[in-house]
Amino acid sequence: MAIPTALDRRTALLGSLGATCAFAAVDKSVAANAPLQVHNVTGLYPVEVSRIDVPESTAEVATAVASWRGQVAVGGGRYSMGGQIGVKGGLHLDMRRMNRLVWVRPEARTVRVQAGMRWRDLQEVLDPLGLAVMIMQSYSNFTVGGSVSVNCHGRYVALGPVGHSVRALQLVMADGSVLEVGPNQRPELFAAAIGGYGAVGVVTEVELDVVPNVRIERRVKRVPLERYVDFFQQSVLSDSTAVLHNADLLPPDFDAPVSVTWHRVGDDKPLTETNRLVPRGASYALEQNAIFVMTEMIGGARLREKVVHPLLMRPAAVKWLNHEASLDAAELEPRTRAVSTYVLQEYFIPAGGFIAFAQGMTTLMRQRDVEALNISIRHSPADRVSALPWAKQEVFSFVLYYKQRTWSSARERVAQWTRELIDLALAHGGRYYLPYQLHATAAQFARAYPEVEALRRLKGAVDPQTKFSNELWGRYL
């Protein structure tokens, strides 16, 4: 979701309203008589594991993999939502202490980091050098290795998934050996590791392209739904100054995209935000209360569409790219996840199916009483790297941000309408994204990702005992 500066946000919300559960590792390895649970950010679908190791080096990862007799799964920031970070009864590798810089080469615009480094930590390395991350998610809390393993994307115009910025990877294989892979060095393993969710090895180091940090200015425009694709292609994709873009479809009608594009501007343009990065540890209580009002109170959705969002988008905004790229996911956290949680889904649709899918999605959500807060539209060119691409061709992504209850009957209702949305995406030549709840049927997965057959063959060659697994691959691979 495209969200303005903290000052803009608080001013607007005050004027209009009048006012994770993650495992905290202490030791390098953790084992107990009682079952250990690995949680994700939603609090849904924890995975019981036999052991948790917290390595700090590639050598420690290699030793852990080689010595463990069962299956192994890998976790970073814990933002995947359906058990992709754990395998029942197995070893969980918590990569968050592998967070160091390996090297940075400003003149070559490249950097190498351990896989557990978070994007925010990398930004603090790059910013003093006048550099910025080339491709990442909209929020900076994710780990670099986790982002590569899901082949993430953000709002970057014309750049596509993060795999397009990866120069090389270091992989620990099932036998504990350590390999360097890249586009020209074991390219089949390189492709399988990017967006492979740990199927063929543990990513321990990542080498990335980086770009200059620049000043950017936000420009907002309402666009009719039926004109959005043409608008994007003519006014955003063809504009060399466009750096970031998304469009918000707002409840309850989801029929009037609000285009938000950040354009590169010269150094003579005065900054409205002087911080170079979003401050760490800020309080987002106001945002949490606003989300509660907009999802729980009568008329809340209309309040956002008619009052809150226009106020948020009105102020002029000029800032550094690194500031907009360092947003903290804490601003999306609910006050509590005891009875409800906030979840994402994402669908990738070719331009020809854009309008029909958008309209069908809206109809389905109304019929199923989906508590949607926002649908954010992004764009991606075809993926030219991953063995399991979510963008087989140029696509628009529909990122659905919604609220769901946590009890079992509510989860089953979500599963039912999720499968309907997947069918809708498939009917329009699209695909769905894999880091979320595992509601798709095996047949839906196979239809969405026919390339999985090649991944199965490669995994059989490099991991014949299926040492690397997780709840995602246990179900579909």
N, C-alpha and C positions, 0 to 999 in steps of 0.2 A: 504494500500500500504506500502511496506517495504521501508523505506527511511533512508539513512545513516546520519551520523553526519552533523551538520551545516557546519563545516569546509570542510568536503569532498564534500558536495553538492555545496557550493559556488565555490570551486576550479574547480570542473568539469564544472559547468554551465558557469563560466566566460571563461574558456578555449574553450568551444565549441560554445558559442553564441557571444562571444566578449563583452560581457557585464554581520453580520447577523442581518439579521434584527430580533431583539428580543425585547420584551417588557421590558422596564426598569422600574421596580416597585419602587415607592418611599414610598407610604403609605402601611399599612397592608391590606387595601382594597381600590379598585379603582372603582368608578362608575361614569358615565357621561350621559348626555342627548343624545349625539351622540353615535352611535354604537362603541363599543370597538372591536379591532381586535387583535387576537393572531396569531403571525407569527411564521414560522419555518425558519431554516437556509437558505433554498433555496429561500425564498421570494415568493414561489408559494403557492397557496391555503390557504390564511389567513382565519381564522374562526371568524365570528362576534359573540361576546358573550355579555351577559347582565351585567356581573360583573366579576371582577378579585380580588381574595383574595390572600394575601401573608402571609401565616401563618408562625409562628416561633416555634410552638410546636404541639405535638399530640393533646393536649386539644383544641387548636384553630382550627385544622382540624376537629375534632369531632363536635365542635360547628357549624362550617360553614356548614358541611354536614347535620347535623340534622335540622338546621334552614332554609335551602334553599328548596323551594318548587318545583323547577324545576330539570333539569338534571345537573350533575356535571362531569367535565373532569379534568385531571391532567396533568401538564407539568413540565419538569425539564430543561434540557439543550436545548430543542427545536430542536433536531436533527432528530426526526421523520418527514417525509416529506409530508404526505398526510392528515393532519387533525387529527392525532391520539392524539393530545394534546388539542383538543377543541371540543365543541359541540355547534351548532348554538343556540343562545338565552339562553345558560346555564351559569353556574358558572364555571369559570376557577380557579383552585388552582395552583398558581405559587409556586413551592416547593423550590425555590432556596435559601430562607433564612433559611430553615431547614437544616443547613449545619454544625452542630456541632458533635464532637466526643462524643459518650455516654460513652464508655470505651474501653480500649485496654488491653489485657492480653498476654504479650509476651511469657510467659512460656507455655501457652496453644495454642499459635499461632492462636489467634482469636481476632476479633475486632467487635465492634458494633457502628454504626453511624446513624445519621439522614439521611433520604432518599435523601435530597437535596444536600448532600455533593458531590463535584466533586471528581473523582478519583485522580486528581492532589493534592487536599487538603489532601486526605487520605495518599498519598505517602509521603507528608511532615511529617505526624505523624509516619509512619512506618519506613522510611529510617534511622533515628537516632537509631532505635532499631535493625537495621540489618535485617529488614523484608521487604517483597514486597507483592503486591496484587497477589493472586493466578491466577485469570482469570478476564480479562477485555478486552475492545476494544483496537485497536492499538493506539488510541489517548486518552488523559487523560481529555478532556474537559467535558465528559458526566457525568451526575449525577449517583450516585450508584442506587438510586431507579428507575430511568428511564432505566438503563441498565438491572436491574432485570425484569422490566415490559416488556421489549422486549426480554428477555433471550438472551442477546448479547453473542458474542464470539470474540476471537481474534486469535492470531497466536500460542497459547500455544499447544505444541505437546501432543496429547493423552488426553487432559483434557476436551474438549468439551465446552458446554455453561456455562455461569456464574452460572446457577442454581446448578451446581455440586459443587459449593463452598459456597452455602448459607446454614447456619445452622438454621436460624430462621428469621421470619418477624413479624413486628407489623403492623396490619391492622386496619384501621377505616372502619366500615361497614356502610351500607346504613342508618341504624337507629342511627348512631353516636356512637355505642358501639365500644370498642377497644379490639381486640383479639390478642393473641400471637399464631402464627402458625408455624409449622415446620414439618419435616418428620414424627415425631411420635405424633404430637399434631395438631389435625384438618388437617390431611395430604391432604384432598381433597381441602381445601381452599389454603393451601400452594402451591400445584401443579397448581391451577388455577391462583394464583397471579403471579407466575413465567412465564413470556411469555404471560400473560393474558391481557396486555394493559389496566389495570384499570377496567376490566369488573366486578370484584367482590368486590373491595374495594380499599382504598387508602393506599399504602405502606408508612409508616411513619418512620420506623426504620428497619435496615438490619444488621444481624449478619453474619459475613463472616469468613471462613478459610483464613489464610495468610501463606506465605512460606518464607524461608530465601532469602535474597537478595544475588545474586551471580554474579561473573564475567562471562561475556559471550563474545564469539568470533564469528564474522561473517565469514561464509564460503559460497562461491558462486560457482555454477556449472550450465552450460547449459545442458539441458536434452532433447532428442527428445520427442515430444509429445506422441508418441505411447509407450514410455518406462517410462513415468512419474509415473504412479501408482505403477509399480514394484519398481522403484527407491525409491519412498517415503516409501513404506512398508519395503524395505530391508535396506535402508541407513539412513532413518530418524526415522521412527516409532520404529524400533528395536534398535536404538542407545540411550542408557540411558543418554547420555550427551546432547542430543538435547532438547533445551528449547523452542525456537520459530522457526516457519517455515512458509514461504509462497513461492509461485512461481509466477513470473510476466509473463503474456502473453502480448507482446507489439504490438502496431499497426505498420504497417498496416496489417501484416499477421497473428498475434496471433497464431503462429504455433511452437514456440521454447521456452518452459518454461525456465525461468532463476530462478533456485532454490536458495533461500536465507535462510540459516539455522544458527541460533545462538546457539552455543554449550557452555555448562558450562565448565569453565577452572579453574585452580588453582590460588591461590593468587600470585604465583610466575610469572604469565603472566603479563607483563607490560601493563598498561592501555594506550590506544591511546586517550581516552576521560577521562579527570580527573573530570569533573563535575559529580556529583552524580545524578542530575536531570537536565532536559532541562531548561535553564533559562526562567523565565517568561518574557513576554512582548517583545520578540525579534522581529525584523523586518524581514518580509518574502517577501519584494518587489521583490527581485531577482527571487524567486520561482514563484511569480505571473506573472512576465514578461516572464519567461521561458514557463509557461503553455500557455500564450497568443501566443507566437511564435509557439509552437508545435501544437496548435489547429487552428490558423488563417492563418498561412503563408504556401505557397506552399512548400511541402517537409518537413513540420514540423514533421509529424509522423515518416518518415524515419530518420530524424535527431536524434530523440530520440532513435530509435532502434539501429542505427549504431554508434552514437557518445556519446550522453549524458548518457544513461544508462550504457554502458561499463565503462565510466569514473567514474561514481558514485560508481560502484561496485568494482573497482579495489583496492582502498587503504585498507590495513589491518585495522581492527577495533576490539578493545577490550574495553569493557565498563561494567558498572554495569547494571544489569537487570532493575533497577529502572530508569535509564536514557533512555533506549530504550522504556520503558513503559510509559514515561512521555511526549511523543511527543505532540505537540500543533497542533490542527486542523487548526489553522490560516495559516499554510504553504500550505493548499489546497484552501484557499480562493481566488476567482478571484479579479481582480482589481475593477470590478464593476459587479453588477447583474442587471443592467438596461435593457439590451437586451438579456443576456444569463446568465445561472446559471449552477452550477456543481452538479451532482446528482449521487446517488448510486442505484443500484439494486443488488439482490443476489439470486442465485439459488443453491440448494443443490442436488447433483447428486450421486447415488450409484456408486461404482467403476466400475461395469459392464457397465454402460452407459457413462463413462467418455469421451472416445475418440469421440464417435458419437455425444455427446452433444457439446463438444468443437468445433468440425468441423462444426456442424450445426449452432451453435451460430455465428461463424465467417462468414459463408455464409450469414446468415440472416442479420447481421450487414452491410455487404457490399451491399447487395441488398437494404437495407433501409437507407443507407448513415448515419449510426450512428457515431457521433463524439466521439468515445471512446478514452480515454487517456490510459486506462490500464484495464486489467482483472487480479485480484489477486486471486490465488488459495490457499485455506486453507483446513484443514481436521478436521473432528469431529467424535468421536465415537457416538454411539446411545445415545440420550437423555434419561436418566433414571428418570427424575424429572417432567418436565412440562406436564400439561394436554393437551397442544396444541403444540406438539414438531415439530420443523422444521427438526430435525434429527431423524426420526423414526428408522433408521438403520444407520450404518456407512456411512458417506457421504464425498464428496469433495465439497466445496463451491466455486462458481465462483462469485467474487465480481466485478461487472462492474461499473467503474467510468467513467462518460461521461459528455459531455457538451450539453446542449439543449437551444434553444431560448425560450423566455418567453411568446411570444404572443400565442393566442388561437389556431391558426392553427398548430403551432409547437407543442403545448402540445398534440393536437389530433393525430398528426403523431407519437409522442412518445407513446401514449396510444395504437395505433394500433400495432406497432412492439413489444411493451411490452407484449401484449396478445399473440402474436406469440411465443415469448420466453417462456412464461409460458406454452403454449401448448407443446413446445419442451421439457421443463423440465418434464412435466407430462408424456409425451410419453416415457421417459427414466426412469420412476419410481422415479422422483425427486419431489421437492417442491420449492416454492418461499418464500422469506422472507417478512414479513408484515409491517416493519416500513417505507415503501417507498410510492410512489404515488399510489393512489387507482385505478389502471387501470384494475385489474382483474375483470372478470365477476363473478356474484354470483355462476354460475356453476363451474368456475375454482377454486374459493375459496373452495367450498364444496368438490370438488375432491381432492384438495391438502391437506385439513385439515378435514377429516371425523370425527375426535375426537371432532369437534365443537358441535355435538349433546349432548355429555355429559356435555360440558361447558354450553350450553343453559339450561339444566335441573338444574344444580347447581345454575346458576344465577337466575333462576326462584324461587328457594328456598330461597336464601339469599338476593335477590334484586328484589322482585316481582313487584315493581313499576318502574323498570328500571331507578333508579336514576343515576347510573353510566353509562355513555355512551361517545362516541366521534364519529367523522366522520367515522372512521374505523368500529366500531360496529354498527353504524346507518345503514351502507350499508350491512354488512354481517351477523350480529348476530341476 
